[in-house]
Amino acid sequence: KKMSKKLYNPNKPEDLAEIHRLLEASDEEFRDENFENESDIDSEDNVEEREEGSETEQEVPPAPPGKPSLAPGTPQNQPDLVTIRWEPPINDGGAPVTEVILRLRKIMLSNKLPKPSLKINVSQIEEDASNVSVYVTAKFLESAFEPGEIEEMASTSVEEANEFKLDEPVKDCYLVEHKRTGSPHWVRATPKLVTKPELTLSGLEPGWRYQFRVSAENSAGMSEPGELSEPLTVTLYRSGVSVPHFMLELKDTTALENEKVEFLVAFRGHPTPKVSWYKDGFEIFSNRRMRVVTEEEQSSLIIFQASFTDEGEIKCTATNRAGHSVTKAKLKLEGERAPPSIRLPRQYEEGLLFEKDEVIRLKVSVAGRPLPRVTWFHNGEQVTFGGRYEVNNTDKTSSLRVMEARRADRGEYQVKATNRLGEDVASFLVTITDRPLPPGKAKVLMTLGKSVTLSWTEPDDDGGCKIGNYLVEYYRLGWNVWLKAATCRQMTTTLGDLIEGSEYKFRVKAESPYGVSDPSEESDVIFVPDPKRG
C-alpha cells in the first residue's frame, strides 16, 4: 500500500493535534514542513533506534544562570537607571536558552517598613503577584543542574555603580525577577523575557535596597533561579528622595575657658533634612551663649564663651523621610581649676509636670574643677537620699529620681554645686497632678417649699489643675441611695422638686481633668414639710 504524504507544521495547534492522531494510527507518514528533503524523515527503524538512545539525547531545562552583579557607569542625565548583568548557565540542558526572567528584592532602610503593594508599574519596580508568570514543562523532563561558582559584586551602591555585569551568552533567554527584603513576593522585572544577559531598569525607589535573581529558559523548560545578587542600595540625588549624609563631619575639639568655639557640618539629602544639635543628649537651642545657624547644606553650632559645663559629647543629626544620619565629637576645655557651674535643660525653665505615682526623673549638667559636691533641696529642705529618693552623680551630670510621686513632692527643687573656688545654684518648679481633694462641707442656706439652697467651699488642694465642675448629690431617707442632683461651676446651687414630707441630706464632689474627688462631708438633715398634713 502506498502511504500518503502531507506537510505538517508542529507550531500550529491543529497540525500538532493531527500529528498525535497519526502517531496513534501509525499508518501514515508525516514530516516537518521545514525539512528540505524526504531523507530527513525518520523511518520506523530510525525511530526505534532513537527511542533506545533517548535517555542520553533528551533535552532538559538549563542550569541556573549566574549571580547578578552591577555593571559600572550610568548616564548623568538618568541617575535612577541601573543595569544588571549575569553569567549564562554552565549547562544549557541540550538546547539554547530561549528566555530570561529577572527578579529583584527590595530592602527598606527606614525603621518603619511600608505595607507590601499588590500593584505593578514596571517603570517604578513595584510588586504585583498577579504579574508573576507561571511556566509549565513536560512532566518527563529532568530537573536543571545546580548553578556554578558566582563572582562577588564589586559594589552595591547606586551612587558608585548602577549596572549588573556578566559575560555575553549565545541564544539564551532569561527571566529576571526582583523582590523587597521582608516581602514574600518575587515579581517579574519586565513583561517580556530578556534575550541578553544584561537588563537596564529605571524608576528604582530610593530609600530601599533591591535584590535580583535570574532564571534561564530553553526549549526544554525553565531552570531553577540562580544565586541572589547582593543588596543594591538605591540613593538618588537628582530625583526622588535620598537618605541624609554628612559630607563634613564633627571633629573632637579642645578649647580654653571663655574662648569662642564653633562646630561645623555639611550635609546632603532630599528632601532637605531637619538638622538638630545635642549636648550629652539634651537638645541645644539658640540663646545668649550659644547660636545654631543652618543655611542651605551647612549647619554650625557657635559657643561664644565656652565653660566647663560645655564639656562632653556634641552631636548633630540630620533627618528626613528617607532616613537619619548622625555625627558626634568631644569638646574638652583646658585648665586645672574652675568654679562650679550648673546648667538646666531648656524645658526646666517652664516647670515640669508629673502625674501621681509616676517616677520623677530630674537631671542637670554640672561642671567645675575640682569636681563639685552636689546637693539637692526640695522646698528649702535638703533631700535625704534613700527610700523613695535616689541620686546619681558623675563628673558631668547630677540626677535625682523620686519613686511613686505624691502631691507632697510638688514645689521648688534646687541644686547646689560647691567646690573650694565657689558655688552655683539653680532651681525649677515641679508639679504633681492628681484628682482634687473633697470640697468643704455642704451647708443648707435656705429652704423654701420644695426647694433648698446649698453652698460649700473649694477643696484645699485642686490636684494641680483648676476645678471644672462640682457634682451635687442628695440622699432621701428611706431610699438609702445617693443620687445625682445637679452639676454646677459655682460653689452654690438651688435644688427643687423635693418630695414633701421627706427628709434629705446632701454632699458635693469636685471634678477636674485628672479625676473626681471623694465626696465632701454630708450636710445636716432637712425636712421638707407637707402643707396638706400641716
Residue pairs with C-beta under 8 A, 6 or more apart in sequence:
3 27
3 28
3 29
4 28
4 29
5 29
5 31
6 28
6 30
7 31
7 32
7 33
8 15
8 18
8 19
8 30
8 31
8 32
8 33
9 15
9 32
9 33
10 16
10 19
10 32
19 30
22 28
22 30
29 41
31 38
31 40
31 41
32 40
35 41
42 50
50 57
57 94
58 94
58 141
58 142
59 93
59 94
59 95
59 141
59 218
59 219
59 220
60 93
60 94
60 141
60 142
60 143
60 144
60 220
60 221
61 93
61 137
61 141
61 142
61 143
61 144
61 217
61 218
61 220
61 221
61 222
61 223
62 89
62 91
62 92
62 93
62 95
62 97
62 144
62 145
62 216
62 217
62 218
62 220
62 223
63 89
63 90
63 91
63 92
63 93
63 144
63 145
63 146
63 147
63 148
63 216
63 223
63 224
64 89
64 144
64 145
64 146
64 147
64 214
64 215
64 216
64 223
64 224
64 225
64 226
64 227
65 86
65 87
65 88
65 89
65 100
65 147
65 172
65 174
65 197
65 214
65 215
65 216
65 223
65 226
66 86
66 87
66 88
66 89
66 147
66 148
66 150
66 151
66 166
66 214
66 226
66 227
67 86
67 87
67 147
67 150
67 151
67 153
67 226
67 227
67 228
67 229
68 84
68 85
68 86
68 102
68 164
68 166
68 176
68 212
68 213
68 214
68 226
68 229
69 84
69 85
69 86
69 151
69 152
69 153
69 154
69 164
69 165
69 166
69 229
69 230
70 82
70 83
70 84
70 153
70 154
70 155
70 156
70 161
70 162
70 163
70 164
70 165
70 232
71 83
71 84
71 85
71 161
71 162
71 163
71 164
71 165
71 198
72 154
72 155
72 160
72 161
72 162
72 163
72 165
73 161
73 162
73 163
74 81
74 82
74 83
74 158
74 161
74 162
74 163
75 81
78 202
79 158
79 162
79 236
79 237
79 238
79 239
80 202
80 203
80 204
80 206
80 234
80 236
80 238
80 239
80 240
81 162
81 200
81 201
81 202
82 158
82 162
82 163
82 164
82 200
82 201
82 204
82 232
82 234
83 162
83 163
83 164
83 165
83 198
83 199
83 200
83 201
84 102
84 163
84 164
84 165
84 176
84 198
84 199
84 201
84 212
84 229
85 163
85 164
85 165
85 166
85 197
85 198
86 164
86 166
86 174
86 197
86 214
86 226
87 148
87 150
87 151
87 166
87 167
87 197
88 97
88 166
88 167
88 169
88 170
88 172
88 197
88 216
89 97
89 144
89 145
89 147
89 169
89 172
89 216
89 223
90 145
90 147
90 148
91 144
91 145
92 172
92 216
92 218
93 144
93 145
93 218
93 220
93 221
93 223
94 218
94 220
95 218
95 219
95 220
96 170
96 171
96 172
96 218
96 219
97 169
97 171
97 172
97 173
97 174
97 216
97 217
97 218
98 171
98 172
98 173
98 193
98 217
98 218
98 219
99 173
99 174
99 175
99 193
99 194
99 195
99 216
99 217
99 222
100 172
100 173
100 174
100 175
100 176
100 193
100 194
100 195
100 196
100 197
100 199
100 214
100 215
100 216
100 217
101 133
101 174
101 175
101 176
101 177
101 188
101 193
101 194
101 214
101 215
101 217
101 222
102 174
102 175
102 176
102 177
102 178
102 188
102 189
102 190
102 194
102 199
102 212
102 213
102 214
103 175
103 176
103 177
103 178
103 179
103 186
103 187
103 188
103 189
103 212
103 213
103 214
103 225
104 125
104 176
104 177
104 178
104 179
104 187
104 189
104 201
104 210
104 211
104 212
105 178
105 179
105 180
105 181
105 183
105 186
105 210
105 211
105 212
105 213
105 228
105 231
106 125
106 178
106 179
106 180
106 181
106 183
106 205
106 208
106 209
106 210
106 211
107 180
107 181
107 182
107 208
107 209
107 210
107 211
107 231
108 114
108 180
108 181
108 182
108 207
108 208
108 209
109 207
109 208
109 209
109 233
109 243
109 322
109 323
110 207
110 322
110 323
113 182
116 127
116 180
116 183
116 185
117 126
117 127
117 128
118 127
118 128
118 129
118 130
119 126
119 127
119 128
120 126
120 127
120 128
120 130
120 131
120 187
121 203
122 189
122 190
122 191
123 202
123 203
124 203
124 205
125 178
125 189
125 201
125 203
125 204
125 205
125 210
126 187
126 205
127 179
127 180
127 183
127 185
127 187
128 187
129 185
129 187
131 187
131 188
131 191
132 177
132 185
132 186
132 187
132 188
133 175
133 188
135 217
135 221
135 222
137 220
137 221
137 222
138 220
138 221
141 220
141 221
143 224
144 221
144 222
144 223
144 224
145 223
146 224
147 224
147 226
147 227
150 226
150 227
152 230
153 229
153 230
154 161
155 161
156 209
156 230
156 231
156 232
156 233
157 232
157 233
157 235
158 204
158 232
158 233
158 234
158 235
158 236
159 233
159 235
163 198
163 200
164 198
164 199
164 212
164 229
165 198
166 197
166 198
167 197
168 196
168 197
169 196
169 197
172 195
172 196
172 197
172 216
172 218
173 193
173 194
173 195
173 216
173 217
173 218
174 193
174 194
174 195
174 197
174 214
174 215
174 216
174 217
175 188
175 193
175 194
175 214
175 215
175 216
175 217
175 222
176 188
176 189
176 190
176 194
176 199
176 212
176 213
176 214
177 186
177 187
177 188
177 189
177 212
177 213
177 214
177 215
177 225
178 186
178 187
178 189
178 210
178 211
178 212
179 185
179 186
179 187
179 210
179 211
179 213
180 208
180 210
181 209
181 211
181 231
186 213
189 199
189 201
189 212
190 199
193 217
204 210
204 234
204 236
205 234
205 240
206 234
206 235
206 236
206 240
206 241
206 242
206 243
206 322
207 234
207 235
207 241
207 242
207 243
207 322
207 323
208 234
209 231
209 232
209 233
209 234
210 231
210 232
210 234
211 228
211 229
211 230
211 231
211 232
212 228
212 229
212 232
213 225
213 226
213 227
213 228
213 229
214 225
214 226
215 222
215 223
215 224
215 225
215 226
216 222
216 223
216 226
217 223
235 242
235 243
236 242
236 270
237 268
237 270
240 270
241 270
241 271
241 320
241 321
241 322
242 268
242 269
242 270
242 322
243 269
243 320
243 322
243 323
243 324
243 325
244 267
244 268
244 269
244 273
244 318
244 319
244 320
244 322
244 323
244 324
244 325
245 267
245 268
245 269
245 318
245 325
246 265
246 266
246 267
246 316
246 318
246 325
246 327
247 266
247 267
247 268
247 297
248 264
248 265
248 266
248 267
248 298
249 265
249 327
249 329
250 263
250 265
250 314
250 315
250 316
250 327
250 328
250 329
251 329
252 329
252 330
252 331
252 332
253 261
253 263
253 329
253 330
253 331
253 332
254 331
254 332
254 333
254 334
255 261
255 306
255 331
255 332
255 333
255 334
256 306
256 333
256 334
256 335
257 306
257 307
257 308
257 333
257 334
257 335
257 338
258 305
258 306
258 307
259 305
259 306
260 302
260 303
260 304
260 305
260 306
261 302
261 303
261 306
261 310
261 331
262 300
262 301
262 302
262 303
263 277
263 300
263 301
263 314
263 316
263 329
264 298
264 299
264 300
265 275
265 298
265 299
265 300
265 316
265 318
265 327
266 297
266 298
267 273
267 275
267 297
267 298
267 299
267 318
267 325
268 297
269 318
269 320
269 322
269 323
269 325
270 320
270 322
271 320
271 321
272 320
273 318
273 319
273 320
273 325
274 318
274 319
274 320
275 294
275 299
275 316
275 317
275 318
276 283
276 316
276 317
276 319
277 283
277 284
277 292
277 299
277 301
277 314
277 315
277 316
278 284
278 313
278 314
278 315
278 316
278 317
279 310
279 312
279 313
279 314
279 315
279 365
280 312
280 313
280 365
280 396
280 397
281 313
281 315
282 345
282 346
282 365
283 346
284 290
284 292
284 301
285 292
285 346
286 292
289 303
289 304
289 305
290 301
290 302
290 303
290 304
291 301
291 302
291 304
292 299
292 300
292 301
292 302
293 299
293 300
293 302
294 300
299 316
301 314
301 316
303 310
306 331
306 333
307 333
307 338
307 341
307 367
308 333
308 335
308 338
308 341
308 367
308 368
308 369
309 341
309 342
309 343
309 365
309 366
309 367
310 331
310 333
310 367
311 331
311 332
311 333
311 367
311 396
312 330
312 331
312 365
312 396
313 328
313 329
313 330
313 331
314 328
314 329
314 330
314 331
315 326
315 327
315 328
316 326
316 327
316 328
317 324
317 325
317 326
318 324
318 325
318 326
319 325
335 369
336 369
337 369
337 370
337 421
338 367
338 368
338 369
338 421
339 368
339 419
339 421
339 422
339 423
339 424
340 366
340 367
340 368
340 372
340 417
340 418
340 419
340 421
340 422
340 423
340 424
341 366
341 367
341 368
341 417
341 424
342 364
342 365
342 366
342 415
342 417
342 424
342 425
342 426
343 364
343 365
343 366
343 367
343 426
344 364
344 365
344 426
344 428
345 363
345 364
348 364
348 428
349 428
351 428
351 429
351 430
351 431
352 362
352 428
352 429
352 430
352 431
353 430
353 431
353 433
353 464
354 360
354 405
354 409
354 430
354 431
354 432
354 433
355 405
355 432
355 433
355 434
355 514
356 405
356 406
356 407
356 432
356 433
356 434
357 404
357 405
358 405
359 401
359 402
359 403
359 404
359 405
360 400
360 401
360 402
360 405
360 409
360 430
360 432
361 399
361 400
361 401
362 399
362 400
362 401
362 402
362 413
362 430
363 397
363 398
363 399
363 400
364 397
364 398
364 399
364 415
364 426
365 396
365 397
366 372
366 374
366 393
366 396
366 397
366 398
366 415
366 417
367 396
368 417
368 419
368 421
368 424
369 419
370 419
370 420
371 395
371 419
372 417
372 418
372 419
372 423
372 424
373 417
373 418
373 419
374 393
374 398
374 415
374 416
374 417
375 382
375 415
375 416
375 417
375 418
376 382
376 383
376 391
376 398
376 400
376 413
376 414
376 415
376 416
377 383
377 413
377 414
377 415
377 416
378 409
378 411
378 412
378 413
378 414
379 411
379 412
380 412
380 414
383 389
383 391
383 400
385 391
388 402
388 403
388 404
389 400
389 401
389 402
389 403
390 400
390 401
390 402
390 403
391 398
391 399
391 400
391 401
392 398
392 399
392 401
393 399
398 415
398 417
400 413
402 409
405 432
406 432
407 432
407 434
407 461
407 463
407 464
409 430
409 432
410 430
410 431
410 432
410 464
411 429
411 430
412 427
412 428
412 429
412 430
413 427
413 428
413 429
413 430
414 425
414 426
414 427
415 425
415 426
415 427
416 423
416 424
416 425
417 423
417 424
417 425
431 464
432 464
433 463
433 464
433 465
433 514
434 463
434 464
434 514
434 515
435 463
435 512
435 514
435 515
435 516
435 517
436 459
436 461
436 462
436 463
436 465
436 467
436 510
436 511
436 512
436 514
436 515
436 517
437 459
437 460
437 461
437 462
437 463
437 510
437 517
437 518
438 459
438 508
438 509
438 510
438 517
438 518
438 519
438 520
438 521
439 456
439 457
439 458
439 459
439 470
439 491
439 508
439 509
439 510
439 517
439 520
440 456
440 457
440 458
440 459
440 520
440 521
441 456
441 457
441 520
441 521
441 522
441 523
442 454
442 455
442 456
442 472
442 506
442 507
442 508
442 520
442 521
442 522
442 523
443 454
443 455
443 456
443 523
444 452
444 453
444 454
444 506
444 523
444 524
444 526
445 453
445 454
445 455
445 492
446 452
446 453
447 453
447 526
447 528
450 496
450 497
450 498
450 499
450 500
450 528
451 494
451 495
451 496
451 497
451 498
452 494
452 495
452 498
452 504
452 506
452 526
452 528
453 492
453 493
453 494
453 495
454 472
454 492
454 493
454 494
454 495
454 506
454 508
454 523
455 491
455 492
456 470
456 491
456 492
456 508
456 520
457 491
458 467
458 491
458 510
459 467
459 510
459 517
462 510
462 512
463 512
463 514
463 515
463 517
464 514
465 512
465 513
465 514
466 512
467 510
467 511
467 512
468 489
468 511
468 512
468 513
469 487
469 488
469 489
469 510
469 511
470 487
470 488
470 489
470 490
470 491
470 493
470 508
470 509
470 510
470 511
471 484
471 486
471 487
471 508
471 509
471 510
471 511
471 516
472 484
472 485
472 486
472 487
472 488
472 493
472 495
472 506
472 507
472 508
473 482
473 483
473 484
473 485
473 506
473 507
473 508
473 509
473 519
474 482
474 483
474 485
474 495
474 504
474 505
474 506
475 481
475 482
475 483
475 504
475 505
475 506
475 507
475 522
476 483
476 499
476 502
476 503
476 504
477 502
477 503
477 504
477 505
477 525
478 502
478 503
482 507
482 519
485 495
485 506
486 493
486 495
495 506
498 504
498 528
499 528
500 528
500 529
500 530
500 531
500 532
501 528
501 529
501 530
501 533
502 527
502 528
503 525
503 526
503 527
503 528
504 525
504 526
504 528
505 522
505 523
505 524
505 525
505 526
506 522
506 523
507 519
507 520
507 521
507 522
507 523
508 519
508 520
509 516
509 517
509 518
509 519
509 520
510 516
510 517
511 517
